[in-house]
Amino acid sequence: MPISNPTPSPTPAPRVASIDPLRLFILGNGTKPEVLVEADRIGGAIARQDGLELSGIDLSADSNLSSLKADVAIVLGGDGTVLHTARRMMDSPTPVLGVNVGRLGFLAELKPDACVARLGELASRRFQVDNLMSFICKIIPVRGESHEVHGLNDAVIRAAPFFHLVEIGLSIDEESVMTYRGDGLIIATPVGSTAHSLSAGGPILHPGAHMFVVTPLCAHTLTQRPLIDSAHKVFEMVTRGEGVAMTLIIDGQVQIPLECGDRVRVRRGRTPFPMIRLADHSFYRTLRDKLGWGSLPASERGVTTIA
């Protein structure tokens, strides 16, 4: 008697690994009414979006953000809010998506409406993380204890009232470079190269560059020009001129008074600052859109030259 072949059992469908929801945390300056409105609106949109989870909202100004329980922090505000957030995260940063509820929005370039419309891209992980170079500024005073401040853009020593001409000595890796005379001196990261340094005539550095740029403020001689050097080196500024008041300004927000002989040591940060960039981000397009880079002056637009 022939033996019949048993009916083959169906092949089980391959198991698709489930992806945990992306955890989002909303941060911002809660003193601005528009930030409160957008936090509520974006928070509601996150709750309705599959693949996303709202971990919390913190619109305070001084909480510790070094242990945020989230995969991405949505920061509502302008560039100043992003810089303030970076300092609060210290050496344990959460990737940040900047949403522009301020003015310029070079770091926080996404508008609130666009953020809501593109939450699906976050849910499906269609974004990249740019690791921006940070810095640590160590203040070594003649009197008192040394301390450190984290920054992302720049460290600036400039004249304080009564705004006399100042002298600032610069050394790099303990080698004396120059004494600058003028209104002050800027040491900027690549991100900071498009901020105060740019307005003082400094060059534009790509965010991926591993360099610092040193830019004098209103130099008192034609021979002093911006200088670029490796971020692997240590830059030290020392204030000179007895009785001349100076101020150290970090990221345009932290102000520390200095006196003659105080030293300010700038080096690359231990941890880069991660910024979320959506698929169509372009650094050069941001320069064109936000800063008018490469465009003709308004007085020359539409002018036709007849030979």
Buried (B, 14 or more C-beta within 10 A) or exposed (E): EEEEEEEEEEEEEEEEEEEEBBBBBBBBBBEBEBBBEBBEBBBEBBEEBEBBBBBEBBBEEEEEBEEBEBBBBBBBBBBBBBBBBBBBBBEEBBBBBBBBBBEBBBBBBBBBEEBBEBBEBBBEEEBEEBBBBBBBBBBBBEEEEEEEBBBBBBBBBBBBEEEBEBBBBBBBEEEEBBEBBBBBBBBBBBBBBBBBBBEBEBBBBEBEBEBBBBBBBBBEEEEBEBBBBEBEBBBBBBBBBEEBBBBBBBBBEBEBEBBBBBBBBBBBBEBBBBBBBBEEBEBEEBBEBBBEBEEEEEEEEEEEEEE
